[in-house]
Amino acid sequence: MRKSAKPRLTVPLVRENGAHRTATWDEAMDRVATAFRKSIAKNDPRDFGMFSCSKTVNELNYAAQKFVRSIMGTNNIDSCNRT
């Protein structure tokens, strides 16, 4: 088994005053949702895009495209199926 350089995170971290601190999942998700809302309000939704992986399961790619199209309001999603 390969040794990992750093252990994986088990709790979300948020940046505050230039440093990271632990946060609850609800707080972290609220921050992400707020940032997405601000981005959509400030910019054209077409400025947002997402790359998905063609090697993941169909259900995950379906959820990703539903999020991008329904929530973010854009069709800018690519799953790199050409490779």
Secondary structure as UniProt FT lines:
FT   STRAND          13..16
FT   TURN            17..18
FT   STRAND          19..22
FT   HELIX           25..42
FT   HELIX           45..47
FT   STRAND          50..51
FT   TURN            54..55
FT   HELIX           58..66
FT   HELIX           67..71
FT   STRAND          77..78
FT   TURN            81..82
//
